[in-house]
Amino acid sequence: MSSVMVLFKVYPKEGSLEAALDEIRKKLSPKDIKEEEIGFGIKAIKVLFTYDNANMTSSQIEDSLKGLDSVEEVEVEQESLL
């Protein structure tokens, strides 16, 4: 049983940045969340989660992020044991 940290890069649907931020905060309660400028006015969201790997997996969190209405795409940026 270990604690795991996973950092996701979330790409919101066009024009849905604020909606995505609100949805992620309210439904998933991340450890940290920040906007990241990609370029040409496009922004992504960096979302940090910590969890106990005996009860959850990063795939479950990723699926929850992908299931949000305002999210277009999700990728894992970093994952490590704490």
Residue, then its C-alpha position, 0 to 999 in steps of 0.5 A: m500500500s503506497s501513496v501515489m502522485v499523478l499529474f494530468k494535463v487536461y485540454p478543455k473543449e473550446g471556450s470551456l476553460e472556466a467550466a472545466l476548472d469548476e467541474i474538476r474542482k467540484k467533482l474530483s477535489p484535486k490536490d492542486i490545479k493550475e492553468e498553463e498557457i500553451g500558445f496562441g491563446i490556448k490554455a490547458i489545465k494541470v491537475l495534481f492528485t494524490y491517492d492510496n494505490a490500494n484503493m484507486t488507480s490513475s486510470q480511474i482518475e483519468d476516466s473521471l476527468k475524460g467523463l467531464d462535459s467540458v473536457e476534450e482530452v487528458e494525458v498523464e504528465q507525471e506519476s510517482l510514488l510518494 
